[in-house]
Amino acid sequence: MPEFYHKLDFQRRMVLLFLLFVFVFSLLGGFSLAALIAAGFDSLWPWHERSAWLLFNALMLICGVVFIGGIYLILKRRPGVVDLARLVERRHPELKESLSTAVEVIDRCRERQEAPNAIEAALLRQVERDTESINFRRATLPRHFHPALAFVLVLGS
């Protein structure tokens, strides 16, 4: 299997972990914010213990439903290797559509358990040469992700 496919598959797993990380910490931050707002209202208008208990249970139920639904959506719509290959092609237009075509050829050959024909093998070799200098991590992660965002997500939760 060509090296670019291994790199794309690794990045597929990293993007999935990144999405899960951002989702979980955003949910924790949202829950913490809701609890702080509730505590602020409690200092203005004191609640009875039963009301506070019901609010906390409602927040937990909402967070549980959002957590399960969010994890389900992330896992259902997770990016595939072909999707990441297309993203790399958008950021490196010199590849044209050769990377995604090569990934589709590899997937088809793995599915049918057969070796690629001569033209497909030539395409795989050419794509391997063309992608040697590409940093797949930079090409597949969001461009506008700032390291301070990770700090804010952790601090917020």
C-alpha positions as CSV (number, residue, x, y, z in Angstrom):
1,M,0.0,0.0,0.0
2,P,1.4,3.4,-0.9
3,E,2.7,5.8,1.8
4,F,0.2,8.5,0.9
5,Y,-2.7,6.2,1.6
6,H,-1.2,5.4,5.1
7,K,-0.7,9.1,5.8
8,L,-4.3,10.0,4.7
9,D,-5.7,7.1,6.8
10,F,-3.8,8.4,9.8
11,Q,-5.0,11.9,9.2
12,R,-8.6,10.6,8.9
13,R,-8.3,9.2,12.4
14,M,-6.7,12.4,13.7
15,V,-9.5,14.6,12.2
16,L,-12.0,12.3,13.8
17,L,-10.3,12.7,17.2
18,F,-10.0,16.4,16.7
19,L,-13.8,16.7,16.0
20,L,-14.6,14.6,19.1
21,F,-12.2,16.6,21.2
22,V,-13.8,20.0,20.1
23,F,-17.3,18.6,20.5
24,V,-16.8,17.2,24.0
25,F,-15.0,20.3,25.3
26,S,-17.6,22.6,23.7
27,L,-20.3,20.6,25.4
28,L,-18.6,20.8,28.7
29,G,-18.1,24.5,28.3
30,G,-21.7,25.0,27.5
31,F,-22.8,22.9,30.5
32,S,-20.5,24.9,32.7
33,L,-21.8,28.2,31.3
34,A,-25.4,27.1,31.9
35,A,-24.5,26.1,35.5
36,L,-22.8,29.5,36.1
37,I,-25.9,31.3,34.7
38,A,-28.1,29.3,37.0
39,A,-25.9,30.1,39.9
40,G,-26.1,33.8,39.1
41,F,-29.9,33.6,39.0
42,D,-29.8,31.8,42.3
43,S,-27.9,34.6,43.9
44,L,-30.5,37.1,42.6
45,W,-33.6,35.1,43.3
46,P,-32.9,32.2,45.6
47,W,-34.3,28.9,44.5
48,H,-35.8,26.1,46.6
49,E,-33.7,23.0,46.7
50,R,-36.3,21.1,44.6
51,S,-36.2,23.7,41.8
52,A,-32.4,23.7,41.7
53,W,-32.5,19.9,41.7
54,L,-35.0,19.8,38.8
55,L,-32.9,22.4,36.8
56,F,-29.7,20.4,37.3
57,N,-31.4,17.2,36.2
58,A,-32.9,19.0,33.1
59,L,-29.4,20.3,32.3
60,M,-27.9,16.8,32.6
61,L,-30.7,15.3,30.5
62,I,-30.2,17.9,27.8
63,C,-26.4,17.5,27.8
64,G,-26.8,13.7,27.7
65,V,-29.1,13.9,24.7
66,V,-26.8,16.4,22.9
67,F,-23.8,14.3,23.7
68,I,-25.3,11.1,22.4
69,G,-26.7,12.8,19.3
70,G,-23.5,14.7,18.6
71,I,-21.3,11.6,18.9
72,Y,-23.7,9.7,16.6
73,L,-23.6,12.5,14.0
74,I,-19.8,12.8,14.2
75,L,-19.3,9.1,13.8
76,K,-21.9,8.9,11.0
77,R,-20.5,11.8,9.0
78,R,-16.8,11.2,9.7
79,P,-14.6,12.0,6.8
80,G,-13.3,9.2,4.7
81,V,-9.9,8.8,3.0
82,V,-11.4,10.0,-0.3
83,D,-12.8,13.1,1.4
84,L,-9.5,14.0,2.8
85,A,-7.8,13.3,-0.5
86,R,-10.2,15.9,-2.1
87,L,-9.4,18.4,0.6
88,V,-5.7,17.9,-0.1
89,E,-6.3,18.4,-3.8
90,R,-8.2,21.7,-3.1
91,R,-5.2,23.0,-1.1
92,H,-2.7,21.6,-3.6
93,P,-4.2,22.2,-7.1
94,E,-1.1,20.9,-8.8
95,L,-2.4,17.4,-7.9
96,K,-5.6,17.9,-10.0
97,E,-7.7,14.9,-9.2
98,S,-4.9,12.3,-9.2
99,L,-4.8,11.8,-5.4
100,S,-8.5,11.1,-5.0
101,T,-8.5,8.8,-8.1
102,A,-5.5,6.9,-6.6
103,V,-7.3,6.5,-3.3
104,E,-10.4,5.2,-5.1
105,V,-8.3,2.8,-7.1
106,I,-6.7,1.5,-3.8
107,D,-10.1,1.1,-2.2
108,R,-11.6,-0.7,-5.2
109,C,-8.6,-3.1,-5.4
110,R,-8.8,-3.8,-1.6
111,E,-12.5,-4.4,-1.9
112,R,-12.1,-6.8,-4.8
113,Q,-8.8,-8.2,-3.4
114,E,-7.0,-7.8,-6.7
115,A,-3.9,-6.0,-7.8
116,P,-4.1,-2.8,-9.8
117,N,-3.6,-3.0,-13.5
118,A,-0.6,-1.4,-15.3
119,I,-2.3,2.0,-15.8
120,E,-3.5,2.1,-12.2
121,A,-0.1,1.1,-10.9
122,A,1.5,3.9,-12.9
123,L,-1.0,6.3,-11.5
124,L,-0.1,5.1,-7.9
125,R,3.6,5.5,-8.5
126,Q,3.1,9.0,-10.0
127,V,0.9,10.1,-7.1
128,E,3.4,8.7,-4.6
129,R,6.1,10.9,-6.2
130,D,3.8,14.0,-6.4
131,T,2.8,13.7,-2.7
132,E,6.3,13.1,-1.2
133,S,6.7,16.8,-0.3
134,I,3.1,17.4,1.0
135,N,2.5,17.8,4.7
136,F,-0.8,15.9,5.1
137,R,-1.3,17.2,8.6
138,R,-1.3,20.8,7.5
139,A,-3.4,20.1,4.4
140,T,-6.2,18.3,6.3
141,L,-6.6,20.2,9.5
142,P,-8.7,23.4,9.6
143,R,-6.7,26.5,8.4
144,H,-8.3,28.8,10.9
145,F,-7.7,26.8,14.0
146,H,-5.7,28.8,16.4
147,P,-3.8,27.1,19.3
148,A,-5.5,29.6,21.7
149,L,-8.8,28.0,20.9
150,A,-7.7,24.7,22.5
151,F,-6.6,26.6,25.6
152,V,-10.0,28.4,25.7
153,L,-11.9,25.1,25.3
154,V,-9.9,23.5,28.1
155,L,-10.2,26.5,30.3
156,G,-13.9,26.9,29.6
157,S,-14.7,23.4,30.8
